[in-house]
Each structure stands twice: as C-alpha cells, then as structure tokens.
Amino acid sequence: MNLLSIFLQAPAQGGNSMMLIMMGVMFVGFYFLMIRPQMKKQKQEKNFQESLKVGTRVVLTSGLHGRIAQVQDDGFVIETLSGKLKFEKAAVSREFTENRFGDKAKTAEKAAEKKKRRKRNRPREKIISRFKISVSAG
C-alpha cells in the first residue's frame, strides 16, 4: 500500500513538454483552418463593396435585385422596379453581371431591355364601342 502511494505521488516525466507542443499544434491548426480563411473572406467582401459603383446591377442578401443609383459613405441607394431604396453596404451580397453569372445575367439583361423597348414602341389604343383600333404613335 505504501509503494502504491509513492507511485501515485511521483511527477509524470516529460508530460509537460509534450502537452505544450500538442497545445501549440492545435492552436496553429485552429488558426489556419478557422481564423485565417474568415479574415480572408472579410477582406474580399470589403474590397468587393468598395469596388461597386453607380450603375452596377447587384443582388442583396434579402434576394432583392436592383441597380446602384447612388453611392454614399454608409451605404447605397438601390434602384428597383418599385422605386429607390437605401441599404447598408453589408446588404449587397453579390454583383449580378455576366462575368459572375454567365448566361443567367445575360438573359435577364436582354429581357429587361426587351420589356423597355416593348413599352416604348407599344401602339396606343383607342377603344371605340366594342372594337379596339390601334393607332401608331407618330
């Protein structure tokens, strides 16, 4: 019994240095796997938000699509189909351009232009009795 208590009270040999090395390896691994990528992502988002200018089509984090009408210190004024709205810079999630979205952006841009053209070139209609008579604008 006396011998057992002596072994239990004896200090562990080499355990402190090994534990210190393991803690250091865990900290370095945690830094490279968690902290560094997050800092890199924040830097990219900040550069993206600073690079936006008037006329750029964007998608907000809420899913709202619009065009930047005005750049301010604390945010953007976004022009949508229903009017102009002010948002914080952090609300812009991505740029809706051909480079980023490819065909999806191109078809959306073409559809918007086609809709504008149709609206401008729509013949005026006069309703006489039950019949519609198209009168060309001119």
C-alpha positions as CSV (number, residue, x, y, z in Angstrom):
1,M,0.0,0.0,0.0
2,N,2.8,2.3,0.9
3,L,4.5,1.6,-2.5
4,L,1.3,2.4,-4.4
5,S,1.0,5.9,-2.8
6,I,4.6,6.6,-3.7
7,F,3.9,5.9,-7.4
8,L,0.8,8.0,-7.4
9,Q,2.6,11.0,-6.0
10,A,5.5,10.8,-8.4
11,P,5.5,13.5,-11.1
12,A,4.9,12.5,-14.7
13,Q,8.1,12.5,-16.7
14,G,8.2,14.5,-19.9
15,G,4.4,15.1,-19.9
16,N,4.5,18.9,-19.6
17,S,6.7,19.5,-22.7
18,M,4.6,17.1,-24.8
19,M,1.4,18.7,-23.7
20,L,2.8,22.2,-24.5
21,I,3.7,21.0,-28.0
22,M,0.3,19.5,-28.6
23,M,-1.4,22.7,-27.5
24,G,0.8,24.7,-29.8
25,V,0.0,22.4,-32.8
26,M,-3.8,22.6,-32.0
27,F,-3.6,26.4,-31.9
28,V,-1.7,26.6,-35.2
29,G,-4.2,24.2,-36.8
30,F,-7.1,26.1,-35.5
31,Y,-5.7,29.4,-36.8
32,F,-5.1,28.0,-40.3
33,L,-8.4,26.2,-40.5
34,M,-10.8,28.7,-38.9
35,I,-9.4,32.2,-38.3
36,R,-7.3,32.8,-41.4
37,P,-10.0,31.9,-44.0
38,Q,-12.6,34.0,-42.2
39,M,-10.2,37.0,-42.3
40,K,-9.5,36.5,-46.0
41,K,-13.3,36.3,-46.7
42,Q,-13.9,39.5,-44.8
43,K,-11.2,41.3,-46.7
44,Q,-12.6,40.1,-50.1
45,E,-16.1,41.3,-49.1
46,K,-14.8,44.7,-48.1
47,N,-12.8,45.1,-51.4
48,F,-16.0,44.0,-53.3
49,Q,-18.2,46.5,-51.5
50,E,-15.6,49.3,-52.1
51,S,-15.3,48.5,-55.8
52,L,-19.1,48.8,-56.5
53,K,-20.0,51.9,-58.5
54,V,-23.1,53.6,-59.8
55,G,-25.0,51.6,-62.5
56,T,-23.8,48.2,-61.2
57,R,-26.5,45.5,-61.0
58,V,-26.4,43.8,-57.6
59,V,-28.3,41.1,-55.6
60,L,-28.9,41.9,-51.9
61,T,-28.8,39.4,-49.1
62,S,-32.6,39.5,-49.0
63,G,-32.7,38.4,-52.6
64,L,-33.7,41.8,-54.0
65,H,-32.3,42.6,-57.4
66,G,-31.5,46.2,-58.4
67,R,-29.1,48.7,-59.8
68,I,-26.9,51.1,-57.7
69,A,-28.3,54.6,-58.2
70,Q,-26.1,56.4,-55.7
71,V,-23.0,55.5,-53.6
72,Q,-22.9,57.0,-50.1
73,D,-20.4,56.7,-47.2
74,D,-22.6,54.4,-45.2
75,G,-24.5,52.6,-47.9
76,F,-26.1,52.5,-51.3
77,V,-29.3,53.8,-52.9
78,I,-30.6,50.8,-54.9
79,E,-33.0,51.4,-57.8
80,T,-35.5,48.7,-58.2
81,L,-38.7,48.4,-60.3
82,S,-40.8,49.8,-57.5
83,G,-38.5,52.8,-56.7
84,K,-35.3,53.7,-54.9
85,L,-34.3,52.2,-51.5
86,K,-31.4,52.8,-49.2
87,F,-29.4,49.9,-47.9
88,E,-26.2,49.3,-45.9
89,K,-23.1,48.3,-47.8
90,A,-23.1,44.9,-46.0
91,A,-26.5,44.1,-47.5
92,V,-25.0,43.7,-51.0
93,S,-24.2,40.1,-51.4
94,R,-23.0,39.8,-55.0
95,E,-22.8,41.5,-58.3
96,F,-25.3,40.4,-61.0
97,T,-23.1,40.6,-64.0
98,E,-22.3,38.4,-67.0
99,N,-18.8,37.7,-65.6
100,R,-20.2,36.3,-62.4
101,F,-23.4,34.6,-63.6
102,G,-22.9,34.0,-67.3
103,D,-26.0,33.3,-69.3
104,K,-28.4,34.0,-66.4
105,A,-27.3,37.6,-66.2
106,K,-27.3,38.0,-70.0
107,T,-30.8,36.7,-70.4
108,A,-32.1,38.8,-67.5
109,E,-30.5,41.9,-69.1
110,K,-32.0,41.1,-72.5
111,A,-35.4,40.5,-71.0
112,A,-35.3,43.9,-69.3
113,E,-34.2,45.7,-72.5
114,K,-36.9,43.9,-74.5
115,K,-39.5,44.9,-71.9
116,K,-38.4,48.5,-72.1
117,R,-38.4,48.5,-75.9
118,R,-41.9,46.9,-76.0
119,K,-43.2,49.6,-73.6
120,R,-41.8,52.4,-75.7
121,N,-43.0,51.1,-79.0
122,R,-46.4,49.9,-77.9
123,P,-49.1,51.3,-80.1
124,R,-51.6,53.5,-78.4
125,E,-55.1,52.0,-78.4
126,K,-58.4,53.9,-78.5
127,I,-61.4,52.0,-77.6
128,I,-64.4,52.8,-79.6
129,S,-67.5,51.0,-78.6
130,R,-66.5,47.3,-78.5
131,F,-63.7,47.4,-81.0
132,K,-60.1,48.3,-80.4
133,I,-58.5,50.4,-83.0
134,S,-54.7,50.6,-83.0
135,V,-53.2,54.0,-83.8
136,S,-49.5,54.1,-84.4
137,A,-47.5,56.6,-82.4
138,G,-46.0,59.1,-84.7
